């Protein structure tokens, strides 16, 4: 009887340990700091290897697709960053030249960014026009 209780206790401890491990690693993986390209430039090598979300505009003429491989350049003011998308999700339909995009992943020491997630921000149909409190009238898609 004591042997059966001991096996149950060990099995329960292993399950609790696995749940705790996956909870901690999942939390760390999901934690990504949001940065602009200007902030990335200020961080320098300190940003290398950290999980980050970076926002910028897709530079015109830099999108290259080769099968499942996608490369492009994010730009903001005078700062630029080459991005290699290695995610498994399909690229959003709104992803094109000049669009405001957010990429999530890791920056390498050579300055390139390896993204596993891309979000293309489309221009909001519901932005307030400057100087008014009314929502702008636009056509829907």
Backbone as numpy.savetxt, mean C-alpha at the origin, in Angstrom:
# Nx Ny Nz CAx CAy CAz Cx Cy Cz
-5.38 -41.10 33.47 -6.20 -39.90 33.47 -5.33 -38.65 33.47
-4.26 -38.66 34.28 -3.36 -37.52 34.36 -2.64 -37.31 33.03
-2.30 -38.41 32.36 -1.63 -38.33 31.06 -2.54 -37.68 30.01
-3.82 -38.00 30.05 -4.79 -37.45 29.11 -4.96 -35.94 29.34
-5.00 -35.52 30.60 -5.12 -34.10 30.91 -3.87 -33.34 30.48
-2.72 -33.97 30.64 -1.46 -33.32 30.25 -1.41 -33.12 28.74
-1.81 -34.13 27.97 -1.84 -34.00 26.52 -2.81 -32.90 26.08
-3.95 -32.85 26.73 -4.93 -31.82 26.42 -4.35 -30.43 26.73
-3.70 -30.29 27.85 -3.10 -29.01 28.24 -2.01 -28.58 27.28
-1.17 -29.52 26.85 -0.10 -29.20 25.89 -0.71 -28.79 24.54
-1.70 -29.53 24.09 -2.37 -29.20 22.83 -3.03 -27.83 22.89
-3.67 -27.53 24.00 -4.32 -26.23 24.19 -3.28 -25.11 24.19
-2.14 -25.33 24.84 -1.08 -24.33 24.89 -0.49 -24.08 23.49
-0.33 -25.13 22.70 0.19 -24.99 21.33 -0.78 -24.17 20.48
-2.08 -24.46 20.61 -3.08 -23.71 19.84 -3.09 -22.24 20.26
-3.07 -21.96 21.55 -3.03 -20.57 22.02 -1.76 -19.86 21.55
-0.64 -20.56 21.58 0.61 -19.97 21.12 0.56 -19.62 19.64
-0.01 -20.51 18.83 -0.13 -20.26 17.39 -1.05 -19.08 17.12
-2.16 -19.00 17.82 -3.09 -17.88 17.66 -2.40 -16.57 18.04
-1.67 -16.56 19.13 -0.94 -15.37 19.56 0.11 -14.95 18.55
0.84 -15.91 18.01 1.87 -15.62 17.01 1.27 -15.00 15.77
0.19 -15.60 15.25 -0.44 -15.08 14.04 -1.09 -13.71 14.28
-1.60 -13.48 15.47 -2.18 -12.17 15.79 -1.10 -11.09 15.77
0.05 -11.37 16.36 1.13 -10.38 16.40 1.72 -10.14 15.02
2.00 -11.19 14.27 2.59 -11.00 12.94 1.59 -10.36 11.99
0.31 -10.68 12.11 -0.71 -10.05 11.27 -0.84 -8.58 11.57
-0.74 -8.21 12.82 -0.81 -6.80 13.21 0.38 -6.04 12.65
1.57 -6.60 12.77 2.77 -5.94 12.25 2.72 -5.80 10.73
2.20 -6.82 10.05 2.11 -6.77 8.59 1.09 -5.74 8.14
0.01 -5.60 8.87 -1.04 -4.66 8.51 -0.72 -3.22 8.86
0.27 -3.02 9.69 0.64 -1.67 10.12 1.54 -1.05 9.07
1.02 -0.05 8.37 1.80 0.64 7.34 1.60 2.13 7.52
2.69 2.87 7.63 2.62 4.30 7.80 2.40 4.99 6.47
1.52 5.98 6.44 1.19 6.73 5.23 2.19 7.87 5.06
2.84 7.94 3.91 3.83 8.97 3.63 3.62 9.53 2.23
3.99 10.78 2.04 4.03 11.37 0.71 5.46 11.19 0.18
5.66 11.45 -1.09 7.01 11.33 -1.65 7.96 12.35 -1.01
7.45 13.54 -0.68 8.29 14.53 0.01 8.77 13.99 1.35
7.88 13.35 2.10 8.25 12.77 3.40 9.22 11.61 3.22
9.04 10.83 2.17 9.97 9.72 1.89 11.38 10.25 1.63
11.47 11.34 0.90 12.77 11.94 0.61 13.44 12.42 1.90
12.66 12.94 2.82 13.20 13.40 4.10 13.67 12.24 4.96
12.98 11.11 4.88 13.36 9.94 5.68 14.69 9.34 5.22
14.93 9.38 3.92 16.16 8.80 3.39 16.23 7.31 3.63
17.42 6.79 3.98 17.59 5.34 4.18 16.79 4.78 5.34
16.30 5.64 6.21 15.51 5.19 7.36 14.22 4.49 6.91
13.72 4.81 5.72 12.48 4.22 5.20 12.70 2.83 4.60
13.93 2.46 4.32 14.22 1.18 3.68 13.79 0.01 4.57
13.05 -0.92 3.98 12.65 -2.13 4.69 11.42 -2.01 5.55
10.88 -0.80 5.74 9.67 -0.63 6.54 8.45 -0.71 5.64
7.38 -1.26 6.17 6.12 -1.32 5.41 5.51 0.07 5.42
5.27 0.60 4.20 4.78 1.96 4.06 3.68 2.05 3.02
2.84 3.06 3.15 1.89 3.47 2.12 2.39 4.80 1.61
2.57 4.90 0.31 3.13 6.11 -0.29 2.17 6.63 -1.34
1.92 7.95 -1.29 1.01 8.59 -2.23 1.78 9.48 -3.19
1.29 9.54 -4.41 1.86 10.42 -5.42 1.05 10.31 -6.70
1.51 10.98 -7.73 0.84 10.94 -9.02 1.62 10.05 -9.97
0.91 9.25 -10.76 1.57 8.38 -11.73 2.11 9.27 -12.84
3.43 9.23 -13.03 4.07 10.06 -14.04 3.68 9.56 -15.43
3.29 10.51 -16.29 2.83 10.19 -17.64 3.90 9.45 -18.43
3.51 8.40 -19.11 4.40 7.65 -19.98 5.30 6.64 -19.28
5.10 6.42 -17.98 6.00 5.51 -17.27 5.39 4.14 -16.98
4.11 3.97 -17.26 3.46 2.68 -16.97 3.90 1.66 -18.02
4.50 0.56 -17.53 4.93 -0.53 -18.41 4.39 -1.84 -17.87
3.67 -2.55 -18.71 3.12 -3.85 -18.34 3.81 -4.92 -19.17
4.28 -5.95 -18.49 4.91 -7.08 -19.15 4.33 -8.33 -18.51
3.23 -8.83 -19.06 2.55 -9.96 -18.46 1.94 -9.53 -17.14
2.37 -10.17 -16.06 1.86 -9.80 -14.74 2.71 -8.74 -14.07
3.84 -8.40 -14.66 4.74 -7.40 -14.08 4.28 -5.99 -14.48
4.22 -5.09 -13.50 3.83 -3.71 -13.75 4.85 -2.79 -13.08
5.40 -1.87 -13.86 6.32 -0.87 -13.32 5.83 0.50 -13.74
6.08 1.48 -12.88 5.71 2.87 -13.16 6.47 3.77 -12.21
6.31 5.07 -12.38 6.99 6.04 -11.53 5.93 6.91 -10.85
6.05 7.05 -9.53 5.22 7.99 -8.77 5.99 9.29 -8.68
5.31 10.41 -8.83 5.96 11.71 -8.76 5.15 12.66 -7.89
5.87 13.56 -7.25 5.25 14.63 -6.46 6.26 15.75 -6.40
5.89 16.92 -6.90 6.79 18.06 -6.98 8.06 17.63 -7.70
9.23 17.75 -7.06 10.47 17.36 -7.72 10.93 15.94 -7.36
10.14 15.24 -6.55 10.52 13.89 -6.11 9.84 12.84 -6.98
10.60 11.77 -7.26 10.08 10.64 -8.03 10.53 9.34 -7.38
9.74 8.29 -7.59 10.09 6.98 -7.05 9.61 5.90 -8.01
10.52 5.02 -8.42 10.17 3.89 -9.29 9.44 2.85 -8.45
8.36 2.29 -9.02 7.53 1.31 -8.31 7.43 0.05 -9.15
7.64 -1.09 -8.51 7.43 -2.41 -9.12 6.25 -3.04 -8.39
5.18 -3.32 -9.11 4.02 -3.94 -8.50 4.12 -5.44 -8.62
4.08 -6.11 -7.47 4.21 -7.57 -7.44 3.01 -8.23 -6.77
1.92 -7.49 -6.65 0.73 -8.01 -5.99 -0.02 -9.02 -6.83
-0.94 -9.70 -6.19 -1.74 -10.71 -6.88 -3.10 -10.16 -7.30
-3.49 -9.01 -6.77 -4.76 -8.41 -7.14 -4.64 -7.70 -8.48
-5.73 -7.64 -9.21 -5.69 -6.93 -10.48 -5.56 -5.43 -10.24
-4.96 -4.75 -11.19 -4.75 -3.31 -11.10 -6.10 -2.62 -11.33
-6.42 -1.60 -10.53 -7.71 -0.92 -10.70 -7.88 -0.33 -12.11
-9.11 -0.30 -12.59 -9.41 0.26 -13.91 -9.05 1.74 -13.99
-9.11 2.44 -12.87 -8.83 3.87 -12.86 -7.34 4.18 -12.83
-6.50 3.16 -12.80 -5.05 3.37 -12.76 -4.56 3.72 -14.16
-4.09 4.96 -14.33 -3.59 5.44 -15.61 -2.66 6.62 -15.37
-2.08 7.16 -16.43 -1.18 8.30 -16.32 -1.87 9.47 -15.61
-1.13 10.10 -14.70 -1.60 11.31 -14.03 -2.53 11.10 -12.87
-2.95 9.87 -12.62 -3.88 9.63 -11.53 -3.15 9.66 -10.18
-3.84 10.09 -9.15 -3.31 10.07 -7.79 -3.39 8.63 -7.29
-2.27 8.05 -6.90 -2.25 6.65 -6.50 -1.58 6.49 -5.14
-1.99 5.45 -4.44 -1.37 5.06 -3.18 -0.87 3.64 -3.35
0.41 3.42 -3.08 0.99 2.09 -3.16 1.40 1.66 -1.76
1.31 0.37 -1.51 1.68 -0.16 -0.20 2.69 -1.27 -0.38
3.76 -1.21 0.40 4.80 -2.22 0.31 6.06 -1.75 1.00
7.22 -2.08 0.41 8.52 -1.81 1.02 9.45 -1.11 0.03
10.25 -0.18 0.54 11.25 0.45 -0.29 12.58 -0.27 -0.09
13.26 -0.52 -1.21 14.56 -1.17 -1.16 15.66 -0.12 -1.02
16.86 -0.57 -0.69 17.99 0.34 -0.50 18.35 1.09 -1.78
18.04 0.51 -2.96 18.35 1.20 -4.22 17.32 2.27 -4.56
16.31 2.47 -3.70 15.31 3.52 -3.90 14.05 3.07 -4.61
14.02 1.85 -5.15 12.81 1.37 -5.80 11.83 0.87 -4.73
10.57 0.93 -5.06 9.52 0.54 -4.13 8.84 -0.71 -4.66
8.76 -1.73 -3.85 8.09 -2.97 -4.21 6.71 -2.98 -3.59
5.69 -2.76 -4.41 4.32 -2.64 -3.92 3.57 -3.95 -4.07
2.80 -4.30 -3.06 1.94 -5.47 -3.16 0.47 -5.07 -3.18
0.22 -3.76 -3.15 -1.14 -3.24 -3.22 -1.12 -1.87 -3.88
-2.06 -1.65 -4.81 -2.20 -0.35 -5.49 -3.63 0.13 -5.33
-3.75 1.39 -4.98 -5.07 2.02 -4.93 -5.00 3.28 -5.78
-5.83 3.34 -6.80 -5.88 4.53 -7.65 -7.05 5.38 -7.18
-6.73 6.59 -6.81 -7.78 7.50 -6.35 -8.37 8.20 -7.56
-9.67 8.07 -7.73 -10.31 8.78 -8.83 -10.79 10.13 -8.32
-10.93 11.07 -9.21 -11.42 12.38 -8.83 -12.81 12.23 -8.23
-13.02 12.82 -7.10 -14.30 12.67 -6.41 -15.40 13.44 -7.12
-16.53 12.78 -7.31 -17.68 13.43 -7.91 -18.37 14.32 -6.89
-17.99 14.18 -5.63 -18.75 14.84 -4.58 -17.94 15.92 -3.85
-16.87 16.37 -4.43 -16.08 17.42 -3.80 -16.85 18.73 -3.83
-16.70 19.52 -2.79 -17.34 20.81 -2.71 -16.57 21.78 -3.59
-17.28 22.54 -4.41 -16.64 23.54 -5.24 -16.09 24.65 -4.35
-14.98 25.21 -4.75 -14.34 26.26 -3.98 -15.29 27.44 -3.80
-15.47 27.89 -2.57 -16.29 29.06 -2.28 -17.76 28.75 -2.08
-18.14 27.46 -2.11 -19.54 27.11 -1.88 -19.63 26.02 -0.83
-20.82 25.82 -0.36 -21.06 24.72 0.57 -21.90 23.63 -0.08
-22.25 23.84 -1.36 -23.03 22.87 -2.12 -22.13 21.87 -2.79
-22.58 20.69 -2.97 -21.83 19.67 -3.69 -21.89 19.95 -5.17
-20.80 19.67 -5.87 -20.73 19.93 -7.31 -21.61 18.95 -8.06
-22.25 19.42 -9.09 -23.08 18.57 -9.94 -22.18 17.96 -11.01
-22.16 16.67 -11.10 -21.40 15.97 -12.14 -22.22 14.81 -12.64
-21.83 14.31 -13.75 -22.53 13.14 -14.26 -21.98 11.88 -13.60
-22.82 10.88 -13.48 -22.36 9.62 -12.89 -21.79 8.74 -13.98
-21.06 7.74 -13.57 -20.41 6.82 -14.51 -21.40 5.89 -15.11
